[in-house]
Amino acid sequence: MGSGQVTSSVSSGFQGERVTVAGLGVSGVPAAKALHARGAVVTVVNDGDDARAREQAAELEALGITVRLGDGASLPEGTGLIVTAPGWRPDKPLFLAAREAGVPVWGDVELAWRLRGPGAAPWLAVTGTNGKTTTVQMLASILRAAGLRTAAVGNIGVSLLDAVLGEETHDVLAVELSSYQLHWAPSLRAHSAAILNLAPDHLDWHGSMEAYAADKGRVYEGNRVACVYNVADKLTEELVREADVEEGCRAVGFTLGTPAPSQLGVVDGILVDRAFVADRQKNAQELAEVRDVDPPAPHNIANALAAAALARAFGVPAHAVRDGLRAFRPDAHRITHVADIDGVAYVDDSKATNTHAAEASLASYEPIVWIAGGLAKGATFDELVTRSARRLRGAVLIGADRALIREALARHAPEVPVVDLGRTDTGAMLQAVTEAKRLARPGDTVLLAPACASMDMFTNYNQRGDAFAEAVRELGAGA
């Protein structure tokens, strides 16, 4: 790891400054309000002009904020700063115009970081391709078990601006950060941070895997105590080595195997710490049992170890790790057991929206009837199928890009029976579950792990998971 002195962020003065906020939604509205309250002359631009956008625009215009709906391309005259919603792509005309004019662009995370007051709560940050939300929620549960005032915020759906500027006092924040948010957060300096894993995702937004990894790697910049990395994912360790951190910051790995010094890992069903102990060459601290992790799937144990590493970096005692993990309950649609019917388990992992997440899900069960498909987002499926083929009893494919998965199965698992469903109506999921039941045998798992986004057939992955659970219940009622 490199070392370098970093300066602390301080609140910038916005009085009279012309600021353009790009995008409404969860981040844009709080950003516009915060800037307006500090005397900035705010103009909000938004590509869309739907009912929700008009409702938000009316709320802001009542405060005296200018809103331009249906025009997110042109740079308002006199703009000295742009604060953007994280999802806006860097190649949008608005940002190209800003670059030509020498106008800086911040994200809502950058704005929140700069608006922190004196003595503000430090941030424990989590990023990665998969597992971010679960890990941040685990971390928050552990911190609470230690008696600390905390909140799970950021990309998890709770605005960082609201957390930073709200009346509630925090001792520490558990912060989920996406690659989009990190791209627009140049001065962020976390207490400690973790990158859980890295796999190709959002490459249409970032332009390349190298750019995607570089944006993820920003989370390590200026860390004070620990940069937490995945021993099984060498790219995360390389990003630690490249990071410019404060003097004394340590690299701390997590592994599903026996940990080396400066790592957390698993020994005989026990989560152990060899990083935050005296004489870590010889000693290890028991933290929790594997059975304390819900569910105890391998990738979820890895999430628990990453959360534990960040908590320990903040000085949390071992018993709080155990108590926090025992208290944690995962959100819906994350390897959620729905029901057992005729000796077959039905599991909803609709949140597995890319190949990396689906592979982790598939590695948790055997044998499997796999329900997959949707929007591939440019992904390929050969590696996923090759690694998972031996676990598959059969596959049921749905969605717009199902042919890509079908072709990968034909190349690498030709013996696996495949049902290809072309329908996209509301009854499609029931048919998919019915076909999966036909293929399954007692002791099997029917697993919804789509490896694809959901928006071709559903509003989001939540609705897709709900449809699966409803279809399973209907199937069970008729069993």
N, C-alpha and C positions, 0 to 999 in steps of 0.2 A: 504494500500500500504506500502511496505517496504521502507526504505530510506537508501541511501548509497552514498558515494562520488564516482563519476566516473571521470576518467581522460579523457581529450580530446585526440582524435586520432591525430597522427602526421604522416607525410609522412615517410615511411620506406626507408632506403637506399638499393638499389638493385644492386649496382655496383658489377659485377662479380658473383652474385648469380645465381645458376642454378634453373630456374623456369620452371615447366611444366604447360602449359595451356591445360586444358581438354575441347575439343570441339571448333569448329569454330563458324560460325553464327554471330548473332547480338552482342553477348557479347564477344566471344572468340577472334575475330579479333581485336577489340579495346584494349582488355586486352594485347594481345601479342605485339601490337605496343607500348603501353604505357610502358610496362616493358622493351622492347628492347631499347626504347629511354632513359631509366634511367640506362642503362648499364648492364641489366640482360642478362644472356645467356639463351635464350628462346627456348624450344622445345614444339611444339604444337602436341598433339595426338588427333586423331579423328576416331570414329568408322566407319563412312561412307567414301566412295571413289567415289562419284558421280561427275557429271560435275560441279556443283556449288562448291563442296568442292575442286576440283582441281583448279578451278579459284581462290578461296580464298587462297589456298596454294601457287599458283604461285605469288600472290601479296605479301605474307609474305616472301617467299623465296628470292624474289628480294631485300628485306631489309636485308637479312642475317639471317633470322629466320628458324630454322629447323622445318619441318613439317612431321609427320608420319601419313599417311592416312591408314585407315583400321586396325588400331592398337590402340585401346583405353584401353587396358587391362593391359599392363605391365608398370611398373614404370621406366622411363629412369634413367640410372645410374647417381648418384650424385645429384639427385633432392633434393633441400632444401625447396621447397614450391610448392604446387599445387594451381593453380587458375582455378576453374571449371565453366563451363556453368551451370546455375541453374538447368536445367532439369536432369542432370546426377544423378542417384540414389545413395544413400549412400552405398548400398551394392555391388557396382561395384568392380571387382577385383583390379582396380587401387587404390581405396580408402582403401581397406583392406590391400594392400601392403604398402600404405602410413602410415596407422595406426601402422603396425608392425615395420616400420622403424622410427616412431616418426616424420613423416613429416606433418606439418600443412596443412590444406585445407581451402582455402578461396573461396568465390564466387566473381563474378564481382562487386557486391554491396559492399562487404567488401573491395575490392581493391580500389574502388572509394572513399569510406569513408576515407581510410588511406592516399589517395593521395590528399585530399583537402588541399589547401594552407591556409596560415594565413588569418583570416578574411573571410573565406569561407561562402557562404550562408547557413543558417540553413535549415534543412529538416523538412517538415510537411509530415508525412508518413501515408499511408492508406493501410490496408489489410483487409481481410475477404473472405468468400467463394464466395460471389456475390456482384456486384455493385462497385468494386474497380475503374475500368476505368472511369465510369460515375462520381463517387465522386471526383476523382482526377481532371477530366476536369472541373467540377463545381468549385472546390477549386481554380484552376488556373484562371478561369474566374472571381471569386470574388476578388482574389488578384490583378489581372490586373485592375479591376474596382476601386480598392483602390490606383491605381497609382504605384504599385510595379512591379519591373522587375522580372518575374518568368517564369517557364517552367514546363509542365507536363512531367515527366520522369519516368524511371524505367521499370517495367513490362508492361507499356503502349506501349512499342516499341521503345522508345528513350533511347539510352544507357546512363546510369548514368555517365560512364567514359567520354563520349563525353561532357556531361553537365558540369562535374566538371573540365575537362581539357581544354575545349574550350575557345575561346577568348571572348565570350559573358559574360557580367557581370550580375549576378542575385542578387536580394535582398533576395530571399527565393525560395526554390524548392518544388513543389508539387510532391510527390514521391509515385508511386504505387509499392507495394512489394508483391510478391507471397510467399506462404509458402516455396517453394523451395529456393527462394532467402534469406529468413530469416534464413533458416536452416544453410546456409553457411556464415552468417554475424554476428559473435560473438561480435564484438566491436561496432556495430552501436548504436548510441545514438541520437535519434531525438529530435528536439525542443518539438514537441507534436505529438501524433499519435492516430489513430483511428482503432479499429477493428469493422467492420460493422455488422458482423454476423458470425456464425460458424455452418456448417452442414457437414456431412460426405462427403468427396471429396478427391481424390488423396490418398486414403488409401493404394492402392497398392504400392505407392512410400514411404509413411511415415511409414507404417506397422501397425498403429492403430490410432483410433480417438484421443487418449491421446497424441500420438507423434505429430499428426497434429496440435492439439490445442496448444501444448507446443511451436512448431515452430512459429505459429501465434503470440503467447504471447510474443515472443522476441521483437516485435515492441515497446513494452512499456518500455523495459529496459533503464534506464538512462534518461527517459523523463524529461524535465526541467519545463514545464508549465502545460500541460494537457494530461491526458490519457482519450480519448473519447471512451465511450462504449455504447452499445445498451441496453436500459432498458428492452426491450422485450426478450433479449437473455442473460440469467443469466450467461452463461459460459464466455461471454466477460467481465462481471463485476468481476467474480472470477479471471480472468487473470490480471485485474487491481490490485486486492488485493494482488496477488502474486508477482507483479513486484517490482523490486528494482529501485527506481527512485530518482531523486535529491530532496533535502529538499525543501518543498513548492509546489511541483507538486501536482495538484489536479485531482480527478476523476470527469469527466463531462459526464453526460448521455444525450442521445437523445431519444425522445419518440414521437409517433404519438398522444399521449394523452396530457392532461394538464401537463406541467412540474412542478416538485418539485424544490425547491432551488438546485442550481448547475446542472440544466438540461436545455436543449432546447426542445421545444415541439410545439404543435399546439393548439391554442385557437380560436374558432369561425372563422376558415379559415385563421388565421394569424400565421406565424412562429414567435415564441417569444423566447427570451433569458433570463433565470433566473440564468445564471452562471457567465457571465462577465458583471455584473452590480453592482452598489453600493447598499448595503443592499438587497441582493438577497432574504432575507426572505420576503420582502414586495414588491419589485419592479420587473418589467419585461420590457424588451426592445423589441418593435416590430421590426422585421427584414425584412419581406417580406410577401406577400400573397401566399396562396397555388396555386393560378392561375399563379403566376410567375414561377412556376416549370414546365418544359416541359420534358415529359408529367406528369400530376399531379397524377400518379398512386401511391398507398400507399408506395410501396417500394422505389419509386423514391423520394418521399417527405422525407423518412428516409435518403436517400443519401444526399439530400440537407441540412438536419439538421446536419449531420455529417460534411459535408464540411463547413457549417457555423460555427460549433463549433471550428474546427481547425483554420479557418480564424480569429475568434474572439480571440482565444488563442494567435494569433500573433498580436493582437491589431487593427484589421481591423474595421472601423466604420460600423454602422448598414446600412447606405445607400449603401455601397459598396456590402453588401450581396445581397440586393435587386437588384441593378444594374447588378451584376455579374450573378445572377440567370436568370434575364430577357435576358441577352445576350447569355446565354448558349444554344447550340443546341446539342442534343445527337447524337452519332455516329449511323450509320445504323445498322439494325438488333437488336435493343434494343427497344422492344415494339413500333415499327414503323408502323404507320397507312399507309397502301399501297393504299387502295381504298375502296369505297362503291359501291356495285353492287346489284341492286334490293333490297335495304334496308338492306343489310348485310354488316358489316364492316369486312375487311380483315387486320389482324395485324401480322407483322413479328417480332417475338422475337426469332430468330434462336440462339441468344447468350445464351438463357436459356439451357445450356448444362448439367445441373444436376437437381436433383429433387427439391432442395431448390429454385433455380431460377425459375423453372417452376411453383412451388406453388405460388410464389410472382406474377408471370405473370397471372396465372389463377384467383388469388384473385382480379384482376383489372377489370374483365369483367363478364357479366352474361346476358343471357345464352351464352354458348360457344359450338362451334364445334371444338374439339381439334385435331390438327395434331401433332403426337408425334412419337418418336422412333429413333433408331440409335444404337450407342454403349453405353451400360449401365455403363461400367467401374466399375462393381461390385455392382452397386446400386440396391436397391429394391424399389418397387413402391406402396406398400400397404398403407403407411401413406399418401403419396401424393394423391392417389385416394380417400381415406376415407375423407380427408379434402376438396377435390374439387368436389366430386360427385354431390352435389346438383346444381352445376353451369353448368353441362354438358348436352347439347342437344344430343351430339353424339361424337364419336371419330373415327379418321382415323389413322391407325398405319402403319408406314413404318420402314425399316431398319432391321439390323441384330438381334437386341434383342427385337423386338416388342412383341414377345410372353410373355415376362415378364410383360409388361404393360397390354396386353390382359388378362392374368391370374389374375392380380390385379383388373382389371375392373370386371371380372366375379365374383370375390369374394366379392367385396365391392360396386359395382354399376351394378348389373346384368340387371337393367332396361335400361341402356344406350346402344343405338345401336352402334355397332362397325363394322367398315370396316377394314379388315386385308389385306394389299397389300403386296404380296410377291415379286413383281418386283423391281429391283434395277437399271434399265436402265435410260437413260436421260429423258424418258417420265414419270417416276414414280411420280414426283412432280405434273405434270399437272393432272395426274389421281387422285392424292390425293386431290388436290384443287377442281377438278370436283366432286368427291364424297362428299367433305365437303359442297359444294354448294347445292347438292341434299338433304343433311340432314338439312341444315340451313333454318330458317324462318326469315322474316323481323324483324329487331330489334336484331338479334343475331350477335355474333362476331365469325368469323372463325380465330382461333388463332394458329399460328405455335409457339409452345413452347415445343420443342422436349424432354426435360428432359434427353437428351443423347448427346454424342459427335457425330460428323458428318462424321468421316473419313471412315466409312464403305461404304458410297455412294458418298461423296463429299470431295473435298480437305480440306475444313475447313467450319466453320459455316457461313462465309461470302458467300461462293458459294452456300450453302444450302439456305440462305436467298434470294440471288439473284434469285435462281431457283423458289422459292415461289412467289416472286414479279413478275417475268416474267410470271409465270403460271396464276396469278391473272389478269395481264394485258391482256393476251390472252383470258381468260375467259370473261373479260369485253368487249373486242372487238367484241366477238360473241354474247353478250347479246342483 
